[in-house]
Structure formats: structure tokens, C-alpha cells
Amino acid sequence: MRDMSPVLRAFYVYTALVHYIHPFHDGNGRISRLLCNSILQAYGFVSVLQYSDKIITFEEYLHKLEACTEAYRNIRANMTVR
């Protein structure tokens, strides 16, 4: 593996973790992408694997947080003590 190009090495690590080893119950894809991108960045390449559908802006995060907080307050207000 030392003679392998950084791009092939990153792809190998990603493929081995996701498709063959699958060491975790949850998070295999995230860890695989992290390792793959870390290898590529260590050799001066840009990150290539990401889930853009899971990336949100800070404003979107604050909006979702506000909505969850409001829902939690409504649930608490409607609870009765027995």
C-alpha cells in the first residue's frame, strides 16, 4: 500500500470500510468519508466525498433548533402531573 498513489489509497480505505469490513453499527459511511478525505488532504488534494444533502447553513440550524425548542415547550405546557 505504500507504493500506491494517494488517490488509490484513499479509495481503497473508503471501499474496504464501507463494503467489506463495516466495523460499526452506525456511522461507517461518515467515518469512511472522513478517512478518505483526510488521506487526500494530507497529500494536497481536495475533499471529494461528502453528503451535500446533509449539510445545512448555520441559519437553517438555528431555525430547526428554534422549531424543536418551541415544540418541546408546547409538549411541556400540555403535560399534566398525576
Backbone torsions as a table, in degrees:
resi	resn	phi	psi	omega
1	MET	NA	-22.4	179.4
2	ARG	-65.9	-29.6	-179.2
3	ASP	-84.5	-4.9	-177.5
4	MET	-75.8	147.4	175.7
5	SER	-67.5	153.4	-179.9
6	PRO	-57.5	-35.3	-179.1
7	VAL	-67.8	-44.9	177.7
8	LEU	-66.1	-37.2	178.4
9	ARG	-62.7	-45.5	179.2
10	ALA	-62.7	-43.2	178.9
11	PHE	-64.1	-40.4	179.3
12	TYR	-61.4	-47.2	179.6
13	VAL	-61.3	-46.2	179.6
14	TYR	-59.7	-50.2	-177.5
15	THR	-64.3	-43.0	-179.3
16	ALA	-61.6	-44.8	-178.2
17	LEU	-70.2	-43.5	-174.7
18	VAL	-76.9	-43.7	-170.1
19	HIS	-100.0	-20.5	-174.9
20	TYR	-120.1	-52.9	-175.0
21	ILE	-78.7	-50.4	178.7
22	HIS	45.3	62.2	-170.3
23	PRO	-74.0	-19.6	-173.8
24	PHE	-112.2	153.3	175.4
25	HIS	-67.7	-37.2	-179.7
26	ASP	-141.8	146.3	174.0
27	GLY	96.8	7.1	-179.3
28	ASN	-60.1	-43.0	179.5
29	GLY	-64.4	-43.2	-179.8
30	ARG	-64.3	-44.5	179.5
31	ILE	-65.3	-41.8	179.9
32	SER	-62.2	-45.2	178.1
33	ARG	-63.6	-39.8	179.2
34	LEU	-61.6	-47.8	179.7
35	LEU	-64.9	-44.1	178.9
36	CYS	-58.9	-50.5	-179.7
37	ASN	-65.5	-34.2	178.0
38	SER	-64.2	-42.2	178.0
39	ILE	-63.3	-46.6	-179.7
40	LEU	-61.9	-44.0	-179.2
41	GLN	-67.1	-32.8	178.2
42	ALA	-63.2	-25.8	179.3
43	TYR	-103.4	13.0	174.4
44	GLY	88.4	7.1	176.9
45	PHE	-88.1	164.5	176.6
46	VAL	-89.0	159.4	176.3
47	SER	-65.0	137.3	-178.4
48	VAL	-116.2	-23.6	-176.3
49	LEU	-110.2	121.4	175.3
50	GLN	-158.9	156.9	176.0
51	TYR	-102.8	94.6	-177.1
52	SER	-69.0	-21.6	179.2
53	ASP	-73.2	-13.9	179.1
54	LYS	-100.6	-2.5	179.7
55	ILE	-91.5	126.6	177.8
56	ILE	-124.7	157.7	178.1
57	THR	-77.5	166.3	178.8
58	PHE	-63.6	-38.1	178.6
59	GLU	-63.5	-40.6	177.1
60	GLU	-64.1	-39.9	177.8
61	TYR	-60.7	-46.3	-179.9
62	LEU	-62.8	-39.0	178.1
63	HIS	-63.3	-44.7	178.7
64	LYS	-65.6	-39.0	178.4
65	LEU	-63.9	-42.7	178.5
66	GLU	-62.9	-42.1	179.2
67	ALA	-64.0	-42.5	178.8
68	CYS	-65.9	-40.9	179.6
69	THR	-63.5	-42.5	178.7
70	GLU	-64.1	-42.3	178.3
71	ALA	-63.5	-40.9	178.5
72	TYR	-62.7	-43.3	178.9
73	ARG	-62.5	-40.3	178.5
74	ASN	-64.2	-41.4	178.7
75	ILE	-63.7	-45.8	-179.9
76	ARG	-62.4	-40.1	-178.1
77	ALA	-67.6	-29.1	-177.8
78	ASN	-92.2	-1.7	179.2
79	MET	-77.4	144.8	175.9
80	THR	-114.9	142.7	178.0
81	VAL	-90.3	130.8	-178.6
82	ARG	-109.5	NA	NA
